[in-house]
Amino acid sequence: MKILYFKNDKCSVCGAVHPKVKRIAEEYEIGFEVIDVVENPEIAGQYLVLTVPTVLILDDNEQELARFARNFSISDITRFIDRYLELTKN
């Protein structure tokens, strides 16, 4: 599993949310990658990211499992990860 965090340096919300999402990745020992949509528009386009911040959670095959964009809570992300890990544990 991997978390992709799409941001823009001019986005104040992105700056505030970034350390929280990074902490989730560390706590769950999940890969974490930050992508600036201005510096990497082709990657943002590849994943159809149209707004920031956007958090994508990918499986081991790089398939999108979940997408959180613009208005989401940190607990939305942790709830999804908890449910996914519980389902895949069996």
Number of C-alpha atoms within 10 A of each C-alpha: 19 20 22 19 24 26 26 17 12 9 11 11 15 18 14 11 15 16 11 12 19 18 13 18 18 12 9 13 11 16 14 17 14 13 16 16 21 13 12 11 15 11 14 19 11 8 13 10 19 14 13 19 25 20 23 21 22 17 13 8 8 10 12 15 14 15 15 17 16 13 9 13 11 12 10 10 18 15 11 14 19 11 11 13 13 10 9 7 7 5
